[in-house]
Amino acid sequence: MKNEEFAKTRVDVLLEKGAEELLPEELYAMLYGSGLWIEEKRDGTIIRAYSQDVSAFIDYLKKLDLKIKDIAIVQEQPVDYSELTRRYFRPIKIEDMTIIAPWNKKVKHNRHILIEPGMAFGTGRHESTRLMFKLMKDVNMKDRSVLDLGCGSGILSLYANHLGAKRIVAVDNDTDAVESAKKNVALNCVNNLELICADITKIKGLFDIILANLDIKTFMCHASHIKKLLPIGGILIVSGVLVKNTKNVAKLFHPLSLLRSVKKNSWCGLVFENSF
């Protein structure tokens, strides 16, 4: 991993414990390529951000429904990306798995997924990813084909492998995401996973299970095509959906049967079946 220099201005945001789970995807997107790290402390959680527009970032934060205890602006020398990542990343427990970095100590008999951490994105911290894990754990994936749409770091595909999936196809239209996923697939020595850089509309065929941790705009554009990829009896697991948009998403995937929905804070995950 090459070293990169970040802006000298750092914004430290102290949140109440657990509040980091409410960070929206838009915040990660805003800081993509600049830097965002999460550090857990006894008195709360610190979000360390290297924003290219500090004022705009702080204004955006204040509009979010977060329990902010303090905001500090710190001037510092350019920072080595790899050093920051090693300093702030801590293992993350999600359901029956622990997400660890290559340099974290492995614990015997502990089920884990190795992830080369990006800037707090695709490591499992976000609520939508946690909801996907929760819903995936209760779906029988043994010897089945799985399609992971918008795979990002590949974390959901790697979990599907742990759950016994026979064939996994992971898709993302971002070349950086696909390269990141390739590294993580290699780290976990998975050989039944195919990575594709493409738009959703380019994907053909049928898959027993489809994973779609996306967003309402993407679902509005591609729900009809996603349904075509699901055979009779196939399962669709969806997240990245705000609770307020749950009914709209259910309508988009009609006539699929809604089997289950789970809510956590502002986010919702849903499981559909093609029973027609």
C-alpha positions in Angstrom: 0.0 0.0 0.0 1.5 3.3 -1.0 1.8 6.2 1.3 -0.4 9.2 0.7 -0.4 12.7 2.1 -3.5 14.2 3.6 -4.6 17.8 4.3 -3.0 19.3 7.4 -6.4 20.2 8.9 -8.1 17.4 10.9 -11.5 17.5 12.4 -12.1 15.4 15.5 -15.7 14.8 16.4 -16.5 13.3 19.8 -19.8 11.3 19.7 -21.6 9.4 22.3 -20.8 5.7 22.2 -22.8 3.9 19.5 -23.5 7.1 17.6 -21.0 6.2 14.9 -23.4 3.5 13.7 -25.8 6.3 12.6 -23.3 7.8 10.2 -24.9 8.0 6.7 -23.3 6.6 3.6 -23.3 10.2 2.2 -20.7 11.1 4.9 -18.3 8.3 3.8 -18.8 9.4 0.2 -18.1 13.0 1.0 -14.7 12.1 2.6 -13.8 9.4 0.1 -10.1 10.0 -1.0 -9.6 12.4 1.9 -9.7 10.3 5.0 -12.1 9.1 7.7 -11.2 7.0 10.8 -13.1 5.9 13.8 -11.4 5.5 17.2 -13.3 4.1 20.2 -12.6 5.8 23.6 -14.0 5.2 27.1 -16.0 8.4 27.1 -17.3 8.1 23.5 -16.2 7.6 19.9 -14.0 9.9 18.0 -14.5 10.4 14.3 -11.2 11.7 12.8 -11.8 13.3 9.4 -9.5 15.0 6.9 -11.9 17.0 4.9 -11.0 19.2 1.9 -13.7 21.6 2.9 -13.7 21.8 6.7 -16.5 24.4 7.0 -18.8 22.4 4.7 -18.0 19.2 6.6 -18.9 20.7 10.0 -22.1 22.3 8.6 -23.1 18.9 7.3 -22.4 17.2 10.6 -24.5 19.7 12.5 -27.5 18.9 10.3 -27.3 15.2 11.1 -29.2 13.7 14.0 -26.1 12.7 15.9 -25.3 13.1 19.6 -22.1 15.3 19.2 -20.3 16.0 22.4 -17.4 18.1 20.9 -15.8 19.2 17.7 -12.1 20.1 17.5 -10.1 21.4 14.6 -6.5 20.2 14.7 -3.5 21.3 12.5 -1.0 18.6 11.9 1.8 17.6 9.5 0.9 15.4 6.5 0.1 11.9 7.7 1.1 8.4 6.3 -2.1 6.7 5.3 -0.9 3.2 6.3 0.2 4.4 9.7 -3.1 6.0 10.4 -5.0 2.9 9.4 -2.9 0.7 11.6 -3.4 3.1 14.5 -7.1 3.4 14.5 -8.6 0.2 13.1 -9.9 -2.2 15.7 -11.5 -5.7 15.1 -15.2 -5.4 14.6 -17.7 -8.0 15.8 -20.7 -8.6 13.5 -23.1 -11.4 14.4 -21.0 -14.6 14.4 -18.0 -13.1 12.7 -15.1 -10.8 13.6 -13.7 -8.4 11.0 -9.9 -8.1 11.4 -7.1 -6.4 9.5 -4.0 -8.4 8.4 -2.0 -7.0 11.3 -4.5 -7.9 14.0 -3.8 -10.9 16.1 -5.9 -13.9 15.1 -7.7 -15.7 17.8 -8.0 -19.5 17.6 -11.5 -20.9 17.0 -12.8 -17.4 16.3 -14.6 -17.1 12.9 -13.1 -14.1 11.1 -12.9 -12.2 7.8 -9.7 -10.5 6.9 -10.2 -7.0 5.4 -7.5 -4.5 4.3 -9.2 -1.5 5.8 -10.1 1.5 3.6 -11.2 4.8 5.1 -13.8 3.3 7.4 -15.8 2.1 4.4 -16.6 -1.5 3.7 -15.2 -2.7 7.1 -18.6 -3.5 8.6 -19.1 -0.5 10.8 -22.1 0.8 9.0 -25.6 -0.2 10.1 -26.6 -1.4 6.6 -23.7 -3.9 6.5 -24.6 -5.2 10.0 -28.2 -5.6 8.9 -27.0 -7.6 5.9 -25.0 -9.9 8.1 -28.0 -10.4 10.4 -30.3 -11.3 7.5 -27.7 -13.4 5.7 -27.0 -15.6 8.7 -30.6 -16.9 8.7 -30.7 -17.8 5.0 -29.5 -21.2 3.8 -26.6 -20.5 1.4 -25.0 -23.9 1.4 -24.1 -25.0 -2.1 -26.1 -22.1 -3.7 -25.1 -19.4 -6.1 -24.8 -15.8 -4.8 -24.7 -12.5 -6.5 -23.3 -9.5 -4.5 -24.4 -6.2 -6.2 -22.3 -3.2 -5.2 -19.8 -5.4 -3.5 -17.4 -2.6 -2.3 -14.7 -4.3 -0.2 -16.2 -7.7 -0.8 -17.2 -8.2 2.8 -20.7 -9.6 2.1 -19.3 -12.0 -0.5 -16.7 -13.2 1.9 -19.4 -13.8 4.5 -21.5 -15.7 1.9 -18.4 -17.9 1.5 -18.3 -18.6 5.2 -22.0 -19.5 5.0 -21.3 -22.2 2.4 -22.1 -20.6 -0.9 -20.9 -22.7 -3.8 -20.4 -19.9 -6.4 -20.2 -16.2 -5.7 -20.2 -13.4 -8.2 -19.3 -9.9 -6.8 -20.1 -6.8 -8.9 -19.2 -3.2 -8.6 -19.0 -0.3 -11.1 -16.1 1.3 -9.2 -12.7 0.0 -10.3 -11.1 1.0 -7.0 -13.8 -1.0 -5.1 -13.1 -4.1 -7.3 -9.3 -3.8 -6.8 -9.9 -3.5 -3.0 -12.2 -6.6 -3.1 -9.5 -8.5 -5.1 -7.0 -7.9 -2.3 -9.5 -9.1 0.3 -10.5 -12.2 -1.6 -6.8 -13.1 -1.8 -6.2 -12.4 1.9 -9.0 -14.9 2.7 -7.9 -17.5 0.2 -11.3 -17.8 -1.4 -11.3 -19.5 -4.8 -15.1 -19.7 -5.6 -15.6 -15.9 -6.0 -15.6 -14.1 -9.3 -15.2 -10.3 -9.4 -16.7 -8.2 -12.1 -16.4 -4.4 -12.7 -19.7 -3.5 -14.5 -23.0 -1.8 -14.2 -25.9 -3.8 -12.8 -27.7 -3.8 -16.2 -24.8 -5.8 -17.7 -25.3 -8.7 -15.3 -27.1 -11.7 -16.8 -28.2 -15.1 -15.6 -30.0 -16.4 -12.6 -28.7 -16.6 -9.0 -30.2 -18.4 -6.0 -29.5 -15.5 -3.7 -28.9 -11.9 -4.5 -27.3 -9.5 -2.0 -28.0 -5.8 -2.6 -26.7 -3.3 0.0 -27.3 -0.3 -2.1 -29.5 2.9 -1.8 -33.0 4.0 -2.8 -31.9 5.8 -5.9 -30.1 2.7 -7.3 -33.1 0.5 -6.4 -35.4 2.9 -8.2 -33.3 2.6 -11.4 -32.5 -1.1 -11.3 -35.2 -3.0 -9.3 -36.8 -4.4 -12.4 -33.5 -5.8 -13.7 -32.6 -7.2 -10.3 -35.8 -9.1 -10.2 -35.0 -10.7 -13.6 -31.9 -12.3 -12.1 -33.8 -14.2 -9.4 -35.3 -17.6 -10.3 -38.5 -19.1 -8.7 -37.6 -19.8 -5.1 -34.7 -17.3 -5.2 -33.9 -15.0 -2.3 -33.2 -11.3 -2.4 -31.6 -9.6 0.6 -31.7 -5.8 0.6 -30.2 -3.1 2.8 -29.0 0.5 2.6 -32.6 1.5 3.0 -33.7 4.2 5.4 -36.8 3.2 7.5 -38.8 5.9 5.9 -38.3 4.3 2.5 -39.2 0.8 3.4 -42.6 0.8 1.8 -41.3 2.3 -1.4 -38.6 -0.4 -1.7 -41.2 -3.1 -1.1 -43.3 -1.7 -3.9 -40.3 -1.6 -6.2 -39.7 -5.3 -5.8 -43.4 -6.3 -6.2 -44.5 -9.1 -6.9 -41.7 -10.6 -4.8 -42.9 -11.8 -1.4 -41.6 -9.9 1.6 -40.4 -12.6 4.1 -38.8 -10.5 6.7 -37.7 -6.9 7.6 -35.3 -5.8 10.4 -34.9 -2.3 11.6 -31.9 -0.8 13.4 -31.9 2.9 14.2 -32.6 4.7 11.0 -31.9 1.7 8.7 -33.8 -1.2 7.5 -33.0 -4.6 5.9 -35.5 -6.7 4.0 -35.6 -10.3 2.6 -37.7 -11.1 -0.4 -38.5 -14.4 -2.2 -39.5 -15.0 -5.8 -42.5 -17.2 -5.1 -44.3 -16.6 -8.4 
